[in-house]
Amino acid sequence: MAHIVIIGNGISGVTCARLVRKRSDDEITIISSETEHFYARTALMYIYMGHMKYEHTKPYEDNFWKKNNITLVHQYVEKVDAKNKNVTLKNGNSIQYDKLVLACGSKSNVPDIQGKDLLGIQSLYNYQDLQNMEINTKGVKNAVILGGGLIGIEMAEMLLSRNIHVTMLVREVAYWGGILPEEEAKMIGRHIAEHHIDLLLGSELSEIIGNKSGSVKAVKTKKGETIPCEFVGIAIGVGPNVSFLKDSGIEIDRGVLINDHFETNIPDIFAVGDCAQFKEPPAGRKPIEQVWYTGRMHAETLAKTLLGKRTRYQPGPWFNSAKFLDIEYQTYGDVPVKINEDEKGFYWEHDNRKISFRARYHAATGRLLGVNTFGMRLRHGVLENWILNKQNIEYVLSHLADANFDPEFFRTYEEEIIRKFNKENNTQLKTVKKSWKRLLQILNL
């Protein structure tokens, strides 16, 4: 019987442990310094906003681990000794392993600027950050968020829920301009401003100014602007949490380097989730995938290997979803800021300027390459099927009703979308009525 040690109790580590336990009697130990029990990291903002309590974010009861014979160790790992197959904990204890799974997640990026160590400055990634935010925002009237993206907009929404005025400093000339095409970036920028958030685009932080008690009192931009505030949220992204592996012999670049079986350069050591970096990423994927659902997929694949069936990671087309205040966002496949010369793009935006649909496709064949949606929900399985099966743009738009995943009685937009496409491309496409039989066939149900 092998001893499998997993460092990290996020979605990757816990999924791996749970699936191995279903089909194996191996000894399993999960080590985490963050929290004793697994919780849904994506729900942190809702705890702060009062919609949930911490205990509501735990998918499993606290006795689940004991019941399933999974040992939890609430400690920080200081060192991995790959040669002798053991990990050293901060309390001085060490744990031997037969197989080691690194699922140690990310850590927030912090800029090296003057004033970064003042009180009232923090990131938002883990439960401790949430606890600090409760303390750091008491009595605060004005806050500045450095950076945009998903973490930045979450922090802004959290602060707005407590009537704290928010200013966002974004280096790009459009909101999330490195990810979103121009039209979508402008749409979300307008939406942010409508929520009375001061969005300063093309603005970079120069320094953070403190008061006599060592707390933040203002920030200064490189343009010379001084913005009074009592709280600064850092939202300039995250990076793999791998510094403790520096002298372990495990190959590291930005993250732990792995092959398509999640194997590192050292036998019996694997890496999954945010901390893992593919040497050769799957087609259409990035070397590091720091998304909840990909962390789960990593673990599902690795569990098969740990159970004796060596399995290659085959994730399919990229997918992600998020929420910008009250506008939902979904992306399927590859939708870059700028398209290539041999590609075409189609964009439709509703008159209310809060709902949009974008498709990217191959110019010669019409083959669908990617889709962005804002304010409307499409069915993930249908879009994935269309991309994998190389459906052309005309078929996709004609059958868009099959992908609609909005609740019953919600307004649909297929007719408006296809009308604009016909006008721009001199076509006469018509909307094909939704067919549940066809949908079940697409989803292989």
C-alpha positions in Angstrom: 0.0 0.0 0.0 1.5 3.3 -1.1 1.4 6.6 0.9 0.2 9.5 -1.3 1.0 12.9 0.1 -0.8 15.9 -1.5 0.4 19.4 -0.7 -2.6 21.8 -1.0 -6.3 21.3 -0.2 -7.8 23.4 -3.0 -9.9 22.0 -5.8 -7.0 20.1 -7.4 -5.6 18.5 -4.3 -9.0 17.5 -2.9 -10.4 16.2 -6.2 -7.3 14.0 -6.6 -7.6 12.6 -3.0 -11.3 12.0 -3.3 -11.1 10.1 -6.6 -8.1 8.0 -5.6 -9.9 7.0 -2.4 -12.9 5.8 -4.3 -10.9 3.1 -6.0 -7.9 2.5 -3.7 -6.9 1.7 -0.1 -3.7 3.7 -0.4 -2.8 5.9 2.6 -3.6 9.6 1.7 -2.4 12.7 3.5 -3.4 16.3 2.5 -1.2 19.1 3.9 -2.4 22.7 3.9 -1.4 25.8 5.8 -4.4 27.8 4.6 -7.4 26.1 6.1 -8.0 22.8 7.7 -10.9 21.9 5.5 -11.6 22.4 1.8 -13.7 25.4 0.8 -14.8 27.0 -2.5 -12.3 29.8 -3.1 -14.6 31.5 -5.6 -17.1 32.1 -2.9 -14.9 34.4 -0.8 -16.5 37.6 -2.1 -19.9 36.3 -1.1 -18.8 35.8 2.5 -17.6 39.4 2.7 -20.8 40.7 1.1 -23.0 38.8 3.6 -24.6 36.4 1.1 -22.9 33.3 2.7 -21.1 32.2 5.8 -17.8 30.4 5.7 -19.3 27.1 6.6 -21.6 27.4 3.6 -18.6 27.3 1.2 -17.4 23.9 2.3 -18.7 21.2 -0.2 -18.1 18.4 2.3 -18.9 18.1 6.0 -15.9 18.2 8.3 -16.1 14.5 9.2 -15.9 13.6 5.5 -12.1 13.2 5.6 -12.1 11.0 8.7 -15.0 8.9 7.3 -13.0 8.4 4.1 -9.7 7.7 5.8 -8.0 10.8 4.5 -5.5 12.4 6.9 -5.5 16.2 7.1 -2.4 18.1 8.3 -2.9 21.8 8.9 0.7 22.9 8.5 3.1 24.8 6.2 5.5 22.8 4.1 9.0 24.3 4.3 11.0 21.8 2.2 10.6 18.8 -0.1 13.5 16.3 0.0 13.0 14.4 -3.2 16.0 12.1 -2.7 14.7 10.7 0.6 11.0 11.1 -0.3 9.9 13.3 2.6 8.5 16.8 3.3 9.5 18.9 6.2 6.8 21.0 8.0 7.2 24.3 9.7 6.7 22.7 13.1 9.8 20.5 12.5 8.0 17.3 11.7 8.5 15.4 8.5 6.3 13.1 6.5 7.5 10.3 4.3 5.8 9.7 1.0 5.8 7.1 -1.8 4.1 9.5 -4.3 3.9 13.3 -3.9 1.3 15.5 -5.6 2.1 19.2 -5.7 -1.3 21.1 -5.7 0.0 24.2 -3.9 -1.9 26.7 -6.0 -1.0 30.4 -6.5 0.1 33.4 -4.6 -0.7 37.0 -5.3 1.7 39.2 -7.3 2.8 42.2 -5.2 4.5 45.2 -6.9 7.9 46.3 -5.6 6.9 49.9 -4.9 7.5 52.5 -2.1 4.9 52.0 0.7 4.0 48.4 -0.1 4.4 47.4 3.5 2.0 50.0 5.0 -1.1 48.8 6.9 -4.3 48.6 4.7 -2.6 47.1 1.6 -3.5 43.6 0.5 -4.4 41.1 -2.2 -7.4 38.7 -2.3 -6.6 35.1 -3.0 -7.1 33.0 0.2 -9.2 32.8 3.3 -6.6 34.7 5.3 -6.8 37.5 2.8 -10.6 37.6 3.4 -10.0 37.8 7.2 -7.5 40.6 6.7 -9.9 42.5 4.4 -12.6 42.4 7.1 -10.1 44.2 9.4 -8.5 46.5 6.9 -11.8 47.9 5.5 -13.4 48.8 8.9 -14.3 52.5 8.8 -12.9 53.0 5.3 -14.5 55.5 3.0 -12.2 55.4 0.0 -10.3 52.5 -1.6 -8.0 52.2 -4.5 -7.7 48.9 -6.5 -4.4 48.4 -8.4 -5.2 46.4 -11.5 -8.3 45.2 -13.2 -9.2 41.7 -14.3 -11.3 39.3 -12.4 -9.9 39.7 -8.9 -10.0 43.5 -9.2 -13.6 43.6 -10.2 -14.5 41.2 -7.4 -12.8 43.4 -4.8 -14.6 46.4 -6.2 -18.0 44.7 -5.9 -17.2 43.7 -2.3 -16.2 47.2 -1.3 -19.3 48.7 -3.0 -21.5 46.4 -0.9 -20.2 48.3 2.1 -20.6 51.8 0.5 -16.9 52.3 0.1 -16.0 54.5 -2.8 -13.7 52.7 -5.2 -11.0 54.0 -7.7 -9.5 51.4 -10.0 -6.0 52.1 -11.6 -5.6 50.1 -14.8 -2.4 50.3 -16.8 -4.1 49.4 -20.1 -6.0 51.9 -22.2 -9.1 49.7 -22.0 -10.3 47.5 -19.2 -8.7 44.1 -19.3 -7.3 45.2 -22.6 -4.8 42.4 -22.7 -7.6 39.8 -22.8 -10.7 41.3 -24.2 -11.2 42.7 -27.8 -11.7 46.4 -27.9 -15.5 46.4 -28.1 -16.0 44.2 -25.0 -13.3 46.0 -23.1 -15.1 49.3 -23.7 -18.5 47.8 -22.8 -17.2 46.6 -19.4 -15.4 49.8 -18.8 -18.7 51.7 -19.3 -20.5 49.3 -17.0 -17.9 49.8 -14.3 -18.3 53.6 -14.5 -22.1 53.2 -14.3 -21.6 51.6 -10.9 -19.9 54.8 -9.7 -16.4 53.3 -9.7 -13.7 55.7 -10.9 -12.0 53.8 -13.6 -8.6 55.4 -14.4 -7.3 53.8 -17.6 -3.7 54.1 -18.7 -2.8 54.9 -15.1 0.1 53.4 -13.2 1.0 53.5 -9.5 4.1 55.4 -8.5 4.0 55.1 -4.7 1.7 54.5 -1.7 1.7 57.2 0.9 1.4 56.5 4.6 0.4 58.5 7.6 2.2 58.8 10.9 0.6 55.6 12.3 1.9 53.5 9.4 -1.4 53.1 7.5 -2.1 54.0 3.9 -3.5 57.5 3.4 -3.2 58.0 -0.4 -1.6 56.7 -3.6 0.3 58.6 -6.2 0.2 57.8 -9.9 3.0 58.2 -12.4 1.0 61.1 -13.9 1.4 62.9 -10.6 -2.2 62.4 -9.4 -2.7 61.9 -5.7 -5.7 59.9 -4.7 -6.7 59.8 -1.0 -7.7 56.4 0.3 -7.5 54.2 3.5 -7.3 50.9 1.7 -5.4 49.6 -1.4 -6.3 46.3 -3.0 -3.6 44.6 -5.1 -5.1 42.9 -8.2 -2.3 42.5 -10.7 -2.6 38.8 -11.0 -1.2 35.7 -9.3 1.8 33.4 -9.9 2.5 29.7 -9.0 3.3 29.2 -5.4 6.5 27.3 -5.8 9.2 29.2 -3.9 9.5 26.5 -1.2 10.6 24.0 -3.9 13.6 26.1 -4.9 16.3 23.6 -3.7 14.3 20.4 -4.1 15.7 19.3 -7.4 12.3 19.6 -9.0 12.4 21.5 -12.3 10.8 24.9 -12.0 10.3 27.8 -14.4 7.4 30.1 -13.4 5.6 26.9 -12.1 6.5 23.3 -11.6 7.4 21.9 -15.1 5.4 18.9 -16.1 4.6 16.7 -19.1 1.1 15.9 -20.4 0.8 13.2 -17.7 1.5 15.8 -14.9 4.8 14.1 -14.2 7.8 16.2 -13.1 11.4 15.5 -13.8 11.5 13.3 -10.6 9.8 9.9 -10.5 6.7 9.7 -8.2 6.4 13.5 -8.0 3.5 15.2 -9.9 2.0 18.7 -10.1 -1.6 19.8 -10.8 -3.6 23.0 -10.8 -2.3 26.6 -10.6 1.3 25.6 -9.6 1.8 23.4 -12.7 3.4 24.5 -15.9 3.2 22.4 -19.1 6.5 22.0 -20.9 4.4 21.6 -24.1 0.8 22.7 -23.5 -2.1 21.0 -25.2 -3.3 22.6 -28.4 -5.1 25.9 -27.8 -4.0 26.0 -24.1 -1.6 28.0 -22.1 1.4 26.6 -20.2 -0.2 27.6 -16.9 -4.0 27.3 -16.4 -5.1 29.1 -13.2 -8.8 28.4 -13.4 -11.0 26.4 -11.0 -12.4 24.0 -13.6 -9.0 23.2 -15.1 -7.6 22.5 -11.7 -10.4 19.9 -11.3 -9.7 18.4 -14.7 -6.0 18.1 -13.9 -6.8 16.2 -10.8 -9.3 13.9 -12.5 -6.7 13.0 -15.1 -3.9 12.5 -12.6 -6.0 10.3 -10.3 -6.2 7.7 -13.1 -2.4 7.6 -13.4 -2.1 7.3 -9.6 -4.5 4.4 -9.8 -2.4 2.6 -12.3 -3.8 3.7 -15.6 -1.3 6.3 -17.0 -3.5 8.9 -18.7 -2.6 11.9 -20.9 -4.3 15.2 -20.3 -6.7 16.0 -23.2 -8.8 19.1 -22.1 -10.5 20.1 -25.3 -11.1 23.7 -26.2 -10.5 26.5 -23.7 -13.4 27.6 -21.6 -13.8 30.2 -18.9 -16.7 32.1 -17.2 -16.8 35.0 -14.8 -18.9 37.9 -13.7 -18.3 41.6 -14.1 -20.6 43.1 -11.5 -24.0 42.0 -12.9 -22.8 41.1 -16.4 -21.9 37.4 -17.0 -19.0 36.5 -19.3 -18.2 33.3 -21.1 -15.5 32.4 -23.5 -15.1 29.3 -25.6 -12.1 28.3 -27.7 -9.6 31.0 -28.6 -10.7 34.6 -28.9 -7.6 36.9 -28.9 -7.6 40.6 -28.7 -6.5 40.7 -32.4 -7.3 38.1 -35.0 -4.9 36.7 -37.6 -4.9 37.6 -41.3 -6.4 34.3 -42.4 -9.3 34.7 -39.9 -12.5 36.8 -39.7 -14.5 38.1 -36.8 -18.2 38.9 -36.2 -19.4 41.1 -33.4 -22.9 41.9 -32.3 -23.9 44.1 -29.4 -27.4 44.8 -28.1 -28.8 48.3 -28.1 -28.6 48.4 -24.3 -24.8 48.0 -24.6 -24.6 45.3 -21.9 -25.1 42.1 -24.0 -22.8 41.0 -26.8 -21.8 38.0 -28.9 -18.5 37.6 -30.7 -17.4 34.8 -33.0 -13.9 34.2 -34.5 -13.6 31.9 -37.5 -11.4 30.8 -40.3 -11.8 33.0 -43.3 -11.5 30.3 -46.1 -13.5 27.5 -44.5 -15.7 29.4 -42.0 -14.6 26.9 -39.3 -15.5 28.2 -35.8 -12.5 29.0 -33.6 -13.9 30.8 -30.6 -16.8 32.6 -29.1 -17.2 35.4 -26.4 -20.5 36.2 -24.8 -21.5 38.9 -22.3 -24.9 39.0 -20.7 -26.2 35.8 -22.3 -25.5 32.1 -21.5 -24.6 29.5 -24.0 -24.3 25.8 -23.3 -20.6 24.8 -22.8 -21.0 21.3 -24.3 -22.6 22.5 -27.5 -19.9 25.1 -28.2 -17.2 22.6 -27.4 -18.8 20.1 -29.8 -19.0 22.8 -32.6 -15.4 23.8 -32.2 -14.1 20.2 -32.0 -16.2 19.1 -35.0 -15.1 22.2 -37.0 -18.6 23.5 -37.6 -18.7 26.5 -39.9 -19.9 29.9 -38.8 -23.1 29.8 -40.8 -24.2 26.5 -39.2 -23.3 27.8 -35.8 -25.3 31.0 -36.1 -28.3 29.2 -37.7 -28.4 26.7 -34.8 -27.5 29.2 -32.0 -30.8 28.4 -30.3 -29.5 24.9 -29.6 -26.8 26.4 -27.4 -29.0 28.8 -25.5 -28.7 28.2 -21.8 -30.6 31.1 -20.3 -33.5 30.4 -17.9 -36.9 29.8 -19.3 -38.8 33.0 -20.3 -35.6 35.0 -20.7 -35.4 37.0 -23.9 -33.4 35.4 -26.7 -31.2 37.2 -29.3 -30.6 34.7 -32.1 -32.7 36.6 -34.6 -31.0 39.9 -33.9 -27.5 38.3 -34.1 -28.2 36.5 -37.4 -29.8 39.6 -38.9 -26.6 41.6 -38.4 -24.5 38.8 -39.8 -26.6 38.6 -42.9 -26.4 42.3 -43.4 -22.6 42.4 -43.1 -21.9 39.3 -45.2 -24.7 39.4 -47.7 -26.1 36.1 -46.6 -29.6 34.9 -46.0 -29.2 32.7 -42.9 -32.3 31.8 -40.9 -32.6 30.7 -37.3 -33.3 27.0 -36.9 -35.7 26.3 -34.1 -34.2 24.7 -31.0 -34.5 20.9 -31.1 -34.1 18.9 -27.9 -33.5 15.7 -29.9 -30.6 17.4 -31.7 -29.3 18.9 -28.5 -29.2 15.4 -26.8 -27.3 14.1 -29.8 -24.8 16.9 -29.6 -24.2 16.2 -25.9 -24.1 12.4 -26.4 -26.9 12.0 -23.9 
